[in-house]
Amino acid sequence: MEADQFAGAYLSVVESIAKLVAAGFEHKRTYLSFQEYFERLRTEAERWGKPMAAVLGALWPRSIWVPAPSAARTP
């Protein structure tokens, strides 16, 4: 995950959910918690991009599989 934080976080979430689905769990009911460890960010702008990329990568699979709340409601 060191080379590309976005791809690493994305693939970690996909793998975790795939394991749950393979065990018979419904993907819509997944609940994941995240723990990431990054270097001290300080005031260097380059360092702040790493955690942001990881967060976006981790959230991307959920946006694909779970419909938005407005789309899930029926009139």
N, C-alpha and C positions, 0 to 999 in steps of 0.2 A: 504494500500500500504506500510505501514511501515515494515511489516514482510519480504516482498520480492519485491524489487523495480522493478525487471525485469517483474514479473508476473503482478504486479499492472499497470505498464505502458502499457504492452501488452494488458491487458484486457480493459484499458481505451480507447485505440485506436480502438480496435475491437468494443466496445460498441458504440463509437462515429460514426464510419463508418456504423454500423448496423442501427443506428437510421436514418442516412441520406438515406440509401438504402430503408428502410421501408417507407420513405416519398417520394420515387420515384426518388431519385438522383442517377446518375451513379457513381459507386464506383471508376472508373478510373479517374474521374474528381475531386476527393476530394482534399482539401487543408486544412491541419490542422496546427495550430500553437501550440507550447507547452510552458508552464510556469511551472517550478518546483521550489520548495523551499526546500533547504537542509540546514543542520546545517553548521556552519563554518568548512571548510575543514582543514585548517591549514596544518601541515606537517605530520599528522597521516595518514598512508597509508590506514588503514581500512575505513576511511571516504571517500576516493576518489572512492572506489568501488561502493558506493550507486548511485551517479549521473551517472556513466558509465553504470551500470546495467539498470537504468531507460531509458537512451538514447537507448541502444541496444534493450530493450523491446519495446520501442515506434517505432523503425524503423523496427522491425521484420515483422509485418503484411504487411507493404508496400512492402517488398521484396518478399512476397508470392503472393500478388495480382497483382502487376504491373510488367510486363516483363522487362527485362533489355533492354536498348536502342538498343543494337546490335541485340537482338532477335526480336525486333519490326520492324526493317528495312527489306524491301524486296530488293532482288538483282536487 
